[in-house]
């Protein structure tokens, strides 16, 4: 069966974060949380919430 997923490296990185205890806090937009840390997936990139607040 042909692989249908896009951005396999990003997906692998997200799976690694999940295995380390991160949780999916939201699916639209995809948001990952671990304690007070938060990442947002946007346009194929994993963006730190603190980086978006600083901008």
DRENVEX-633083 format. One record per residue: chain; x negated, y, z negated of N, C-alpha, C, O, CB in turn; residue number from 1. Coordinates in pm, 1 decimal. Each point is the difference from the previous one (the first is absolute). Glycine has a CB too. Example, Ala and Ser with C-alpha at 12.3 -4.5 7.8 and 13.67 -1.06 7.14 Angstrom:
# residues 2
REC chaine    neast   nnorth      nup   caeast  canorth     caup    ceast   cnorth      cup    oeast   onorth      oup   cbeast  cbnorth     cbup num
REC      A  -1319.0   -569.0   -780.0     89.0    119.0      0.0    -90.0    120.0      0.0   -103.6     -1.9    -66.5    292.8   -115.4    -58.1   1
REC      A   -154.2    222.3    196.6    -82.0    119.0     -6.0     77.0    109.0    -73.0    -50.9    110.8    -16.9    -67.5   -173.6    231.4   2
END
This chain:
# residues 55
REC chaine    neast   nnorth      nup   caeast  canorth     caup    ceast   cnorth      cup    oeast   onorth      oup   cbeast  cbnorth     cbup num
REC      A    -83.6   -117.4      0.0     83.6    117.4      0.0    -88.9    124.8      0.0    -98.8      6.2    -73.3    283.3   -131.8    -48.4   1
REC      A   -149.6    223.3    202.9    -77.6    122.5     13.0     21.8     90.8   -122.0    111.6     13.7    -50.2    -95.2    -30.5    302.2   2
REC      A   -125.2     77.8   -297.8      6.8     93.8   -112.1     80.8    122.7     40.8    -30.1     63.4    101.2   -193.1   -144.6   -188.3   3
REC      A    324.8    114.7      9.7     88.7    112.2     30.2    -31.8    124.8    -82.5     48.6    108.9     30.4    126.6   -274.4     28.6   4
REC      A   -255.1    149.9   -161.2    -26.6    111.6    -90.3    -93.9    101.4     63.1    -87.9    -34.1     79.3    123.0   -118.0   -273.2   5
REC      A    -13.8    278.9    156.1    -88.3    107.3     42.8    -94.1     33.5   -115.2     33.6    -22.5   -116.3    141.7    114.6    276.5   6
REC      A   -290.9    -39.2   -129.0    -97.3     44.0    -99.7    -35.5   -108.9   -102.1     23.0     17.5   -119.7     65.9    212.5    149.5   7
REC      A   -144.6   -341.5     17.0    -30.5   -110.9    -91.7   -101.1     36.9   -108.6      6.7    -55.4   -109.7     41.7    -99.1    296.9   8
REC      A   -141.6    245.9   -160.8    -97.9     38.3   -102.9     68.7     75.5   -113.1    -31.0    -21.9   -117.0   -150.6     33.0    291.2   9
REC      A    274.8     77.8   -140.0     74.3     73.1   -103.0     84.6    -96.7    -81.8      5.0      9.4   -122.6     -0.2    196.4    267.9  10
REC      A     60.7   -297.5    -78.1     83.0    -98.6    -70.6    -84.9    -84.9    -94.5     41.8    -28.6   -112.2    116.6     22.8    307.6  11
REC      A   -276.6    -34.3   -150.7    -89.3    -79.9    -84.8    -43.3     80.7   -122.5     -8.6    -53.8   -110.4    -72.3    -73.7    313.2  12
REC      A     54.0    255.7   -183.3    -40.2     84.8   -112.5    115.3     15.4    -99.6    -21.5     -5.6   -121.1   -139.7    128.9    271.3  13
REC      A    281.6   -104.2   -100.1    117.0     11.5    -87.6     21.8   -130.2    -76.7     30.1      3.0   -119.3     74.3    163.0    277.9  14
REC      A   -119.0   -279.6    -91.8     13.5   -129.1    -67.7   -104.9    -16.0   -109.5     27.9    -57.8   -105.0     65.4    -40.9    315.4  15
REC      A   -213.9    149.9   -186.3   -105.5     -5.0   -101.9     39.2     85.9   -120.6    -18.7    -41.5   -114.3   -156.2      3.7    293.9  16
REC      A    229.2    157.3   -154.4     45.5     85.4   -110.0    110.4    -69.2    -80.0     -1.3      3.2   -123.1    -58.7    201.5    257.2  17
REC      A    155.0   -267.0    -65.2    109.3    -69.6    -67.7    -52.7   -114.0    -86.9     51.3    -24.5   -109.2    101.7     84.5    298.5  18
REC      A   -254.5   -128.5   -140.6    -57.3   -110.5    -78.0    -72.5     50.4   -124.6    -21.5    -76.0    -94.5     -2.4    -55.7    305.6  19
REC      A    -14.2    260.5   -211.6    -67.8     59.7   -115.6     97.0     68.9    -94.4    -42.4     68.6    -93.0   -159.2    -38.2    233.8  20
REC      A    333.5    -47.9   -117.8     97.7     53.1    -93.3     76.6    122.0     47.0     90.1     45.7    -70.3   -233.4   -135.2   -100.9  21
REC      A    110.6    144.2    288.1     76.7    111.3     54.1    139.4    -51.8     34.5     17.2   -118.9     26.8   -227.1    233.3     64.4  22
REC      A    308.9    -26.1    -91.7    136.6    -38.1     33.5     54.0     93.0    108.4    -41.7    115.2     11.5     78.5   -204.4   -245.4  23
REC      A     56.4     36.9    312.7     68.0     81.6     99.6    110.3     76.2    -73.7     97.4    -59.5    -46.2   -149.5   -104.8    238.6  24
REC      A     35.8    295.8   -202.8     96.3     83.5    -70.5    113.0     43.9     92.1    111.5     24.7    -45.8   -293.8     53.3   -105.7  25
REC      A    154.0    -68.2    281.3    100.0     42.3     97.3    -39.5    -55.4    136.7   -118.3    -16.9     29.8    170.9    228.5   -162.6  26
REC      A     46.4   -239.1    213.7    -28.0    -50.7    134.1     20.7    105.9    108.1    -43.8    -18.2    113.6    110.7   -207.5   -192.8  27
REC      A     -1.5    334.5     45.3     22.9    105.2     99.6    -14.0    136.4    -66.6     97.4     48.8    -57.4     57.2   -199.9    189.8  28
REC      A   -269.1    213.3   -127.4   -124.4    -49.4     59.6    -67.1   -102.8    -91.6     22.6     -1.4   -121.0    -51.9    221.5    240.8  29
REC      A    -52.6   -305.0    -60.6    -70.3   -102.7    -76.8    -89.7     68.1   -102.2    -88.5     77.9     35.1     95.2   -239.5    160.2  30
REC      A     17.5    130.9   -322.0    -75.2     59.3   -110.0    -45.1   -111.1    -94.1     79.1    -85.8    -39.2     51.4    302.9     57.3  31
REC      A   -258.1   -214.5    -53.4    -58.3    -98.5    -90.9    -39.3     70.6   -128.8    -49.7    112.6      3.4    -34.2   -254.4    189.9  32
REC      A    105.9     75.6   -308.1    -33.4     58.6   -130.0    -77.9    -98.2    -86.5     20.4   -121.3      4.1    184.6    263.6      9.5  33
REC      A   -294.6    -84.4    -91.4    -71.5    -73.2   -103.8    -23.1     98.7   -113.1    -87.6     86.1      8.7    -25.4   -246.7    157.6  34
REC      A    191.7    148.1   -272.7     -9.2     96.5   -109.8     37.8    137.9     50.5    108.7     19.0     54.6   -288.9   -155.0   -166.1  35
REC      A     91.2    232.0     93.4     27.2    136.2     45.7    -49.7     24.5    142.7     24.7    106.2     57.1    -39.4    -30.6   -294.4  36
REC      A    -55.0   -173.3    294.6    -52.2     14.0    137.4    107.3    -36.4    101.1     82.5    -88.0    -24.3   -314.9     35.4    -55.7  37
REC      A    230.6    120.9    193.4    102.5    -20.9    101.6    -61.2     16.7    138.4    -77.2     93.0     23.3    256.5    -11.7   -181.3  38
REC      A   -145.1   -171.0    249.6    -40.1      9.7    140.0    124.7      2.2     87.2     98.8    -67.5    -28.8   -316.9    -52.5    -18.3  39
REC      A    212.1    197.8    153.2    107.2      9.9     97.7    -54.4    -49.8    133.3   -111.3     36.2     38.1    220.0    160.2   -160.0  40
REC      A    -33.3   -277.6    192.4    -40.5    -45.5    132.1     68.8     90.8    102.0    122.7      5.9      7.0   -154.7   -248.7    -85.8  41
REC      A    -49.2    313.2    157.4     53.6     93.5     98.1    -80.3     -7.9    129.4   -122.1     15.3     -1.1    201.3    136.3   -183.9  42
REC      A    -10.9   -175.2    295.2    -62.9     -5.2    132.8   -119.6    -95.2      2.6   -102.7     30.0     60.8    177.6    205.3    -20.6  43
REC      A    -61.0   -349.4   -106.3   -104.9   -100.7      2.0   -116.2     28.5    -92.3   -105.2    -62.8     11.6    170.8     19.4    217.3  44
REC      A    -48.2    138.3   -321.6   -107.1     34.8    -93.5     51.6    -13.5   -143.2    118.4     20.6    -26.5   -222.3    137.3    196.0  45
REC      A     15.4   -192.0   -259.5     30.0     -8.6   -142.0    -48.2    130.0    -62.6   -120.0     27.4     -1.3    100.7   -283.4     -3.3  46
REC      A    111.5    336.0    -47.1    -31.9    134.0    -48.2     23.8      6.7   -150.3    105.7    -40.1    -48.7    -45.0    140.6    272.6  47
REC      A   -159.6    -49.6   -296.9     14.1     16.7   -144.1     94.1    115.5    -27.2    -11.6    106.5     60.6   -219.7   -198.1   -100.8  48
REC      A    326.5     69.7    -53.1     94.5    105.9    -34.3    -73.0    121.9    -55.1     41.4    113.0     25.4    134.5   -285.5    -72.1  49
REC      A   -283.6    151.5    -28.2    -73.8    112.8    -56.2    -64.2     82.7    110.9    -15.7    121.2    -14.6    -27.2   -253.2   -194.9  50
REC      A      5.4     67.5    320.9    -58.4     73.1    113.0    105.0     87.1     66.4    -31.0    110.7     44.0   -134.9   -295.0     -7.6  51
REC      A    290.6    136.3    -28.1    104.8     79.4     62.9     39.6    115.7    -89.1     39.8    104.9     50.6     42.3   -306.9     70.2  52
REC      A    -91.7    186.1   -252.5     31.6    109.9    -91.1   -105.6    108.0      4.8     30.8    117.9    -17.6     89.5   -277.1   -129.0  53
REC      A   -246.0    120.1    170.6   -109.8     96.1      3.1      3.3     85.9    126.5    -52.4    111.3      1.2    -84.2   -269.9   -137.5  54
REC      A    197.9    106.8    241.6      2.5     73.1    127.5     96.5    116.8     -3.1     13.7     71.4     99.3    -73.0   -281.6     17.3  55
END
